[in-house]
Amino acid sequence: MLKTLLLFTLLLSSVYASSKVEVYASHMDTNGSTVFAENGVTVIYQDYFLTAKRAIYNRDTSDLELFDNIKVNYKGNYKLLGEYARLNLAKKEKEFKPFYMLDTSSEVWMSGKSGYAKDYDIDVESGMVSGCNPIDPLWKMAFSSSDYNAQTKWLNLYNARFYFYDIPIFYTPYFGYSLDTTRRTGLLMPSLGLSSTEGFYYEQPIYIAEQNWWDLELKPQARTNRGNGIYSKFRFVDSQTSKGEINLGYFKEYDSYLNSSLISLKNDKHYGVNFKYENSDVLNQWFATELEGQSGLYVDVSHMNDVEYINLASNSAQSQVTSNQVLSRINAFYNTDDNYIATYFKYYQDLEQETNANVLQQLPTLHYHYYLDTFLKDHLLYSLDGQSKNIYRRIDTSVVQTDINLPVTLQTDLFDEYLNLAYKANIYMQHSAFRGSTTALPNYEYQDGYFLRNYHTLSVSTQLTKAFDDFIHVMGFSARYNRFDQSVQTGYYDEVADFCSLEENQNDARCEFYNINAIDNEAYLDFTQYFFDSAANEFLYHRLSQQLSYETGKDKLGELENELDYKLSKHLSFYNNMFYNYQQHRFTKIFNSITYNDYGLKLDLSHLFKYDIAKVNTLEDPFTKYLTSSLEYDYNRHYSFSAIYNYDIELKQVKTASVGFMYKKRCWDFGVKYSENTRPILDANGDASSIKDRYVFISVVLKPFMKPDPNNALIEYKLEEQVSN
């Protein structure tokens, strides 16, 4: 018996001449073609590292047998344990009894009666799998047989039974799952829900990814009391600089739901489509050019028959929409150091109206911009901007409006750059070409015309910086004076300028296309200051702004604005923005926000007060009072809590509210949340209404088979809806 460490290198047949196994042991004997090793056996074979108490190797059969307390490490990715193992080096086969494997990257373990492995495939007989602690796991899946590919990390279980501790929960004849993030075709995790009005909800996503440049997700859903539908998302990458996706959906209501529901829906079918695409080098790619500038294309086009199409796309209250207007956009541009050329298409779909024929669209807008350039050693600055908008609708009047803006600035520094002076001449022109007639004004005909204006801006500013022992103070003053020079107007502008310039007439039909902002003789005074700590981090910003009017008939003093952003500490900050009206002797807007983030607590509180002077002496309420708040608290690494509360103080109405908690462990998460929100609908009469949805969410995440998602829950229970007009 050898007392010292021996090394025995076993060479295989010439077919496997490149493969060899190294066996290290404290004691080693041979008997013919059989080698016996014991006492701290270590085996190194290709990417495998094995240890055992004893081993037997047969040169004739190429079988290496390991006994007692076997440990196997493969590339550090997974580890195998057992009491008996047989490795056939010629056939590259491996057998373990009993079998235990731990995938170190996903922390998933699998145990079984026996295991057989060849190349990357591992077959296990009669065992279980879990991501929890192997000693008394909280959840586990037992199976009659299993196969796992160590290269693709795909796991198949057959006759799988899911247990919560030792309590059986459900059975499935097959369960397949990937232990990494590789895209594969298969079933995704289902979504379950229960509603007092819609019944049981079940959605089973089907994921198809047969090629690496596209994938398709189909999401059929059933609501037992309401109806059935299917939504889909097709994603693709057609080049290194472009990608896109197509979303389609359809949902059919049951007649029984329409007749018995408290909600009087306009449509019994809800359908829609959305197409998104972006390309960051579209000209060179599509037209085989070699332009040096940057070109781009962005497309986001949607169409649907009503807002319920969006709300039924999922069972999540976080996905409920609060607007009845859908915007479709197409933007294309070409950009160089000097020039920017673009075209924009905007199409608005108003879901509150029976028809979209009278909604104004921008199809298209042409835009040219010449970037700021200098002359006379940077003392003269100029740029040019031009836009032409085709403001179109199928009925009533449409217009093509062209805007040209040419600012020219002359600037200089005085007193060793302590004082900055600038003079700007602003030349602006707008031209309108009308077509069609208006039904709102049967006896009125729009006249083509143009508006030309010139005004001057004189500004003076200074900025001072001083360093103290613990902080740096930066202080700036600026004064700007606008002086109207002259204007020329013809046609439409000459007819409506005086009338539409008055605020009380802006909703009149004649002013629909009048968007000329008045330039008054006025001045603006601004004071700003910044405070930085010794590490150059800003901890306080403060700004005061005052408008002064020199127009006859207007108040001398405009509203005083005060803005403050104060980081009281690394974790606590305060923001304030308010406007004071001298004539009303009151604040017209006060917004305060407090943010705290420390000790596992993240708190956001904000309050808005607004007094709309334009609504005074009208039937509309001039007051807006709104409170928003959110809270997230991690008590420890296991328990976390969250809450949201948004309240309209003036209307005495809760807009959004939720409260919940989450319990997290290494292998599973469990959470419960209550949430409510108000969403708009379009009833059978075409009138706008709203519904308060109330949900109870139950989140169960079995790691790593399920991924945590704060916006999705495994089970959702929808309480009875509350309808308001």
Secondary structure, DSSP 8 states (H G I E B T S, - for coil): ---S-EEEEEE--GGGTT-EEEEEESEEEEETTEEEEEEEEEEEETTEEEEEEEEEEETTTTEEEEEEEEEEEETTTEEEEEEEEEEETTTTEEEEESEEEEETTTTEEEEEEEEEEETTEEEEEEEEEESS-SSS-SEEEEEEEEEEETTTTEEEEEEEEEEETTEEEEEEEEEEEESS----SEE---EEEEETTTEEEEE--EEEEEETTEEEEEEEEEETTTEEEEEEEEEEEEETTEEEEEEEEEEEE-HHHHHH-SS-BS-SEEEEEEEEEEESSHHHHHH----SSEEEEEEEEEEESSTHHHHTT-S-GGG----SEEEEEEEEEEE-SSEEEEEEEEEEEETTSS-STTS-EEEEEEEEEEEEEEETTTTEEEEEEEEEEEEE-SSS-EEEEEEEEEEEEEEEEETTTTEEEEEEEEEEEEEEEEES--SSSTT-----EEEEEEEEEEEEEEEEEEE-SSEEEEEEEEEEEEEEEEEEE-THHHHHHHHHTSGGGTTSGGGTT-------SEEEEEEEEEEEETTS-EEEEEEEEEEEE-STTS-SEEEEEEEEEEE-SSSEEEEEEEEEETTTTEEEEEEEEEEEEETTEEEEEEEEEEE-GGGTTSSS--EEEEEEEEEEEESSSSEEEEEEEEEETTTTEEEEEEEEEEEE-SSEEEEEEEEEEEEEEEBTTS-EEEEEEEEEEEEEEETTTS---TT--SEEEE---EEE-
